[in-house]
Amino acid sequence: MKNELSIVNILLILAVAFLLVDKFISGNKGLTASSTAATSANIPEGSIVYINTDSLLSNYGFFKEEAAKLEQKGKEAEASLQARGQALQREFAQAQNRVQTGTLTPRQVQEEEQRLMQKQQSLAAEQERLGQGLMADQQALQGIIQGKLKGILEEVRKEKGYQYILNYATGTGVLMVDKNLDITNTVVELLNNKEN
């Protein structure tokens, strides 16, 4: 169960990054821009520039803070579920021991089986509910980040007159880039400054 929730947490973080990349690439038809740092100062107007989403997310303070909160929430849920699962296993073992020693009547055995099955179903439902809650939180965070990023990119594009702002990351269609056209640091700086 612990490994399942850890895997779910990793997948959720990757899903946010993927959704951010996907939405950024497909939804940037009218982007514009804001003040930029020295790294993008030498890029001529009308250029095609890019951001590296992986670097952006790893350096964006708001994302790191929110991702840490989600990870902590996932760990707490995992610990709670694990504790309940272990308690249920102990109850199963105790019931099995009582059945083997003959201290329960057939009716009591049937009642105990039903009670334990209900607890097991309740635990499975709780696990599903917590997983869905974490996924909903992850999607909400992705939406917030996408909105903030889009706003900054609109400002940057407008101010600098860039033709396109592409995303360069693993799994995107951009295979090679000129590092001189990277505006990731500028965008990260603007995002972090906007949070302060």
Secondary structure, 3 states (H helix, E strand, C coil): CHHHHHHHHHHHHHHHHHHHHHHHHHCCCCCCECCCCHHHCCCCCCCEEEECHHHHHHHCHHHHHHHHHHHHHHHHHHHHHHHHHHHHHHHHHHHHHHHHHCCCCHHHHHHHHHHHHHHHHHHHHHHHHHHHHHHHHHHHHHHHHHHHHHHHHHHHHHHHCCCEEEECCCCCCCCCCCHHHECHHHHHHHHHHHHC
